[in-house]
């Protein structure tokens, strides 16, 4: 299990070892944030830019964190707002007539790659819709596991349930999704 985050976060807030603490938090959350942005349709390059923007906002706004929620929740709220801002910027650029590439679009438009991307996107949308139909606790476990790449203990701590309950919920979710989506579920696996 990962090191507790509270000491890093506290040092970041009070200014002692600020740079080291910030680096430790960045290293811990880079992967989950990358997947967070990728799952929202951003390219790898855009995801990296959005991670940097998210952490810049964290660094500049750390004093405004009131501690009413867990630090991770605050971080992912900032990430969600950063993603929303990027989507709005994309929409504004389209209205202005600028060329904005679609998700995963390359200069090459011929061949099987665009079709594969379209099918992958369609399957991802089906999976997202199916996840939304899961019972609340099951859906929360899946989101935390898949979108934030948290382990069972971290999910249990956030949802205030036992790790064994998390395992059961993820097992049941996997079975429901396989039953509902059949072959469409094949390319996606809940870890």
N, C-alpha and C positions, 0 to 999 in steps of 0.2 A: 504494500500500500504506500502511497505517496506521503511525503513529509507533511505535517500539519501546516496550513497556510497562515494561521493567525500570527505567528512570530514575524513572518515576512511582511505581512500586511501592516502590523503594528509599527514595525521599523520604518516602513514606507510612509506611514502617516506622521510619525513623530520626527522624521528626518534623520534618525541615526541609521547609518549604513544604507541610505536611501537608494543609491545606484545598485548596490549588490542585491538588495531586496527586490527592486524593480526587475532586475535581470532574472532572478529566480522565479518570480511570478510570470514573467514573459515566457521563460523556458517551459514552465509547467502548463501554460494555457495556449501556447502557440498551436499545437496540434488540434486540440478541441475547437479553437476559433477557426482554424483553417477549414476543418470539416463543416463547421457551422456556416461559413460563407459559401463553400462549395455546394452544400445542400440547398442553398438558396439561389443557385444558378450562376454564381460568379466564376469567372475563369480563374486559373491558378494565379495569374499575375494580379488580377483584381483582388483576389482573396488576400494575397500578401500585402497589397496596399491598404486594404480595409483593416487588416490586423494591426498594421502600424498606426493607422488613424485611430483605431479603438484604444490602443495603449497610450497614444498621445493624449487622448481625452481623459483616460484614467489618470495619467501622470499630472495633468493640469487640474483635474477636478477631484483629486484624492481628499482634499480638505472638506469638500462638500458632502462626502459620504457620511451619513448620519448613523449607520449601523443598525438600521431598522430591519434589514434583511441580510442574508448571508452575502459575503463578499463576491462569491461566484455569481450569484443572481444579479448583483449590481453590474458586474463585468459583462454578463451576457445581455443585460438590458441596454448597456452602452453599445454593444456589438449590434444588437437588433436595430437600434436607432441609427447607427452608422450605415447599416445595410439599407435601411429605408431611405436615408439621405442619398445614397448612391443610386438607388432605383429612381428616385425623383429627378436626380441630375441626369440620368440616362433618358428619362421621359422628356425632360426639358430640351436635351440635345436633339432628340428626334423631332420635336416640334420646331426647333430652330433650323432643321434641315441638314444637320450634321449626320455623317455616316456613323452609325453605332453598330458594331458587330453583335450578332445574336450569340446566345450561349454556345460556346464551343465552336463557333464558326471560324473556318480557316479561309484563306484566299482561294484554295481549291474547292470547287463546288461539285465537281464531277466525281463519280465513283461511289463505292459503298459507304464511305465514312459519313456523309450527311444522312443517309438512310439509317445507319446504325445509331447515330446521335439522336435522330428523331424517335426511333423505337425505344432507346434508352430513356429519353425524356418522357415518353408516353408511359412506360412501365413505372418510372419513378412517380409520376402523377397518380397512377393507379394505386401504388403502394401507399402514398401519402393519404389518399382518400380512404383507403382501408384502415390505416392507422387511426384516422379521425373517428372511425366508427367503433373502435375498441372501447371497452369500459374505461372510466377515468383513470383509475390507478394503473391499469395495464398500459394505457396510452402514455402516462407520465413516465413509467419505467422504460418504455421503448424509446421515447424521445431523449431521455437522459443518457441511455446506453448508446443509441445510434448517433444522435446529433451532437452530443457533448462528449462522447467516448468516455463516460465515467464507468468505473468498475462497480461491482455489486455493493461493496461497502460504502462507497461514496453515494450511490443512489439511495441506499438504505438510510444513510444519515440525513440526506436532503428531505426524503419523504417521511422520515421518522417511522420506518418499518424495519423488520429484520432482513438481513441479507438473504436468508432462505426464502422469505416472501418475495423478494426481488427475483430470485431465480425461478420461482414458480410462476410469477407473473410473466416473465420473459418467455418461459417455456410455453405457457398457454397462448401468449400473443403469437409466437412463431407458428404454433399449430393452427390457430384461427386464420392467420394470414395465408398459410399454405393451403388451407381448405378453401378459403374464399378466392384466392388468386390463382391457384393451380400452377400451371406452367409459367405464368407471368412472374411468379415469385422466385423462380429458379435463380435469377441473377443477383438476387439480394439475399443476404444472410444476416440475421440478427446474431451478433457475437455473443 
